[in-house]
Amino acid sequence: MLLSIRSIFEKMPLSLVNIPHKEYWIQRGERVYLFDCLMEFMRITAGACALLFALSLVQTLSVGLGRSWPESLVFLPTGIFLAIVAIALWNLFRRLKPDVTND
């Protein structure tokens, strides 16, 4: 969650921020939009990570109490995490893709 604090990223040198089409948005004066997209991605990823930790804890407690999960559900938390992050990454690339038709 610490990485989704906007002020941390805004104080960093832009050379350290690795984000698609960064130069395009900076040249257009859309720094705020660029950081809005980045923060949305970081918050979604942080939420997915929290969900992964919670589901992993539930699995661990279940096994500790002697109730094992079906083998088909063992990797479910990881799959959910990866799906959420993949969708968030796709959304980030989609939102930051330069619109060359309006230039």
C-alpha beads as a LAMMPS data file, in Angstrom:
LAMMPS data file: protein, C-alpha beads

103 atoms
102 bonds

1 atom types
1 bond types

-500.0 500.0 xlo xhi
-500.0 500.0 ylo yhi
-500.0 500.0 zlo zhi

Masses

1 110.0

Atoms # bond

1 1 1 0.000 0.000 0.000
2 1 1 2.968 2.254 0.580
3 1 1 3.725 2.285 -3.141
4 1 1 0.290 3.684 -3.957
5 1 1 0.963 6.975 -2.154
6 1 1 0.989 9.574 -4.898
7 1 1 3.365 12.020 -3.237
8 1 1 6.117 9.384 -3.221
9 1 1 5.932 8.984 -6.988
10 1 1 5.544 12.679 -7.730
11 1 1 8.763 13.464 -5.827
12 1 1 10.758 10.802 -7.682
13 1 1 12.787 11.822 -10.722
14 1 1 10.815 10.931 -13.839
15 1 1 13.755 8.895 -15.100
16 1 1 13.004 6.334 -12.343
17 1 1 9.342 5.968 -13.305
18 1 1 9.073 3.172 -15.852
19 1 1 5.669 3.503 -17.466
20 1 1 4.563 3.087 -21.093
21 1 1 4.573 6.193 -23.305
22 1 1 5.788 8.377 -20.425
23 1 1 7.525 10.877 -22.707
24 1 1 4.405 11.348 -24.850
25 1 1 2.265 12.371 -21.865
26 1 1 4.961 14.566 -20.303
27 1 1 5.514 16.441 -23.592
28 1 1 1.773 17.105 -23.849
29 1 1 1.712 18.527 -20.307
30 1 1 -0.421 15.649 -19.012
31 1 1 1.711 14.757 -15.997
32 1 1 -1.373 14.651 -13.734
33 1 1 -3.149 12.190 -16.052
34 1 1 -0.021 10.035 -16.218
35 1 1 0.194 9.824 -12.432
36 1 1 -3.576 9.260 -12.134
37 1 1 -3.246 6.179 -14.344
38 1 1 -0.185 4.963 -12.455
39 1 1 -1.851 5.411 -9.064
40 1 1 -4.964 3.541 -10.199
41 1 1 -2.773 0.633 -11.302
42 1 1 -0.784 0.672 -8.051
43 1 1 -3.920 0.741 -5.884
44 1 1 -5.527 -2.136 -7.771
45 1 1 -2.308 -4.136 -7.484
46 1 1 -2.032 -3.352 -3.761
47 1 1 -5.637 -4.464 -3.241
48 1 1 -5.001 -7.667 -5.166
49 1 1 -1.921 -8.294 -3.037
50 1 1 -3.952 -7.798 0.152
51 1 1 -6.551 -10.241 -1.178
52 1 1 -3.806 -12.758 -1.969
53 1 1 -2.431 -12.467 1.565
54 1 1 -5.898 -12.859 3.094
55 1 1 -6.752 -15.921 1.014
56 1 1 -3.357 -17.459 1.763
57 1 1 -3.940 -16.885 5.464
58 1 1 -7.347 -18.573 5.225
59 1 1 -5.744 -21.561 3.509
60 1 1 -3.008 -21.752 6.141
61 1 1 -5.496 -21.570 9.006
62 1 1 -7.680 -24.210 7.386
63 1 1 -4.762 -26.612 7.096
64 1 1 -3.732 -25.794 10.676
65 1 1 -7.212 -26.719 11.866
66 1 1 -7.012 -30.020 10.018
67 1 1 -9.311 -29.083 7.148
68 1 1 -7.454 -29.211 3.875
69 1 1 -8.602 -27.472 0.729
70 1 1 -9.457 -29.500 -2.340
71 1 1 -6.413 -29.772 -4.600
72 1 1 -8.258 -27.951 -7.360
73 1 1 -8.485 -24.829 -5.146
74 1 1 -4.907 -24.739 -3.840
75 1 1 -3.698 -22.289 -6.491
76 1 1 -6.956 -20.305 -6.637
77 1 1 -5.617 -17.291 -4.651
78 1 1 -2.583 -17.000 -6.910
79 1 1 -4.747 -17.301 -10.009
80 1 1 -7.107 -14.590 -8.786
81 1 1 -4.146 -12.319 -7.987
82 1 1 -2.570 -12.842 -11.399
83 1 1 -5.868 -12.256 -13.198
84 1 1 -6.518 -8.979 -11.353
85 1 1 -2.985 -7.699 -11.971
86 1 1 -3.121 -8.716 -15.651
87 1 1 -6.398 -6.837 -16.140
88 1 1 -5.020 -3.785 -14.301
89 1 1 -1.889 -3.846 -16.462
90 1 1 -3.951 -4.153 -19.640
91 1 1 -6.067 -1.190 -18.483
92 1 1 -2.918 0.861 -17.778
93 1 1 -1.525 0.182 -21.261
94 1 1 -4.914 0.923 -22.844
95 1 1 -5.294 4.252 -21.031
96 1 1 -1.745 5.372 -21.778
97 1 1 -1.714 4.430 -25.446
98 1 1 -1.145 7.661 -27.398
99 1 1 -4.069 8.837 -29.504
100 1 1 -2.310 9.552 -32.777
101 1 1 -5.550 10.402 -34.624
102 1 1 -5.981 13.698 -32.727
103 1 1 -2.398 14.917 -33.261

Bonds

1 1 1 2
2 1 2 3
3 1 3 4
4 1 4 5
5 1 5 6
6 1 6 7
7 1 7 8
8 1 8 9
9 1 9 10
10 1 10 11
11 1 11 12
12 1 12 13
13 1 13 14
14 1 14 15
15 1 15 16
16 1 16 17
17 1 17 18
18 1 18 19
19 1 19 20
20 1 20 21
21 1 21 22
22 1 22 23
23 1 23 24
24 1 24 25
25 1 25 26
26 1 26 27
27 1 27 28
28 1 28 29
29 1 29 30
30 1 30 31
31 1 31 32
32 1 32 33
33 1 33 34
34 1 34 35
35 1 35 36
36 1 36 37
37 1 37 38
38 1 38 39
39 1 39 40
40 1 40 41
41 1 41 42
42 1 42 43
43 1 43 44
44 1 44 45
45 1 45 46
46 1 46 47
47 1 47 48
48 1 48 49
49 1 49 50
50 1 50 51
51 1 51 52
52 1 52 53
53 1 53 54
54 1 54 55
55 1 55 56
56 1 56 57
57 1 57 58
58 1 58 59
59 1 59 60
60 1 60 61
61 1 61 62
62 1 62 63
63 1 63 64
64 1 64 65
65 1 65 66
66 1 66 67
67 1 67 68
68 1 68 69
69 1 69 70
70 1 70 71
71 1 71 72
72 1 72 73
73 1 73 74
74 1 74 75
75 1 75 76
76 1 76 77
77 1 77 78
78 1 78 79
79 1 79 80
80 1 80 81
81 1 81 82
82 1 82 83
83 1 83 84
84 1 84 85
85 1 85 86
86 1 86 87
87 1 87 88
88 1 88 89
89 1 89 90
90 1 90 91
91 1 91 92
92 1 92 93
93 1 93 94
94 1 94 95
95 1 95 96
96 1 96 97
97 1 97 98
98 1 98 99
99 1 99 100
100 1 100 101
101 1 101 102
102 1 102 103
